[in-house]
Amino acid sequence: MSKRQWRLQDAKTQLSQVVEAALQGEPQHITRRGKPAVVVLSEAAFDAFKRNAQAAAPGFVAHLLAIPKSEEDFDRLPVKLREVDLA
């Protein structure tokens, strides 16, 4: 897969070519003012990207299991309590 880069103005005038190349499996990189701005992907490539990102992200259970289990596992910051008038 070759990386194709377009200037925004060129991508606007050649949108059908940008879309066709993306549909052929080639991500199309678009720059604005000379800086990378966006990437055009096919719907299938975007869905695969989302599935891979979700699979790589730790789940809620893994997050809970990573919490330190005893006070020796992490340092507590000293907390200064303040007086509160409850009357």
N, C-alpha and C positions, 0 to 999 in steps of 0.2 A: 504494500500500500504506500503510495507516495503522498507526501504531505502537500496539499495545495493551499496556497495562501492568496487571499484576495484583499484588495483595498475596498473599503466600504462602498465607495462610489462605483467601482467596477462590479462588485457583487450585486448592487442594485440594478445595474443595467443588464447583467448577465444572470439574473436570478434562476432562470430555467436551467442553465448549465451548472450552477452551484447545487441546485436540488438534484439534478440527474447524477452528478458525481457522488453526492451523499448517498443516494439510493443505490449506487453501485458499490457501496461499502467504503468510500474514501471520505473521511471527515474533512470538511472544508473550513479552514481557519480564516476569519475575517478580522482585519485590522482597522482601527479608527485612529486617525492622526498618527499613524506609524506605530501604534502600540497594539498588541493582541487584545481583541475585544470579545469575540464570540466564536463558537464552533458550531457548524451546522452538521447534524447527524441524521441518519435515517431513523424512522420510528423504531425499527427493530434493534438498531445499535443502541439507541437511548434506553429501550426496555432492558436490554442485556446489561447495560451500565448500571441501571437502577437495581437490578437483581444482584449483581456482583457487589454493589455497595452495601446493600442490605445484608447479604450473607457475611460480609467481612465485619460488619458492625457488631459489637458485643450486645447481647440481649440484656434485658432487665435483670434476669436471674444471675447472669454472670457478673453484672455490676454489683448486685447485692452481695454475692459471694466474695468479691474483692475487698469489701469493707474490712478494715482491721478488726480482729476479734478480741484483742486484749489491749489494755492501756500501754503495755510495753511495745506494741507495734508502731505507735506514733507518739510524738511529743504534743502535749497540750500547751496552749498558750495561757499564761497567767491572766486570770480574769478578775477585775476589780468590781465587786458588787456595789451598787449604789443604794442609798437609803430611799425608801418609798413611803410616803405618808398615805395610809389606807383609810384614814379617818374621814 
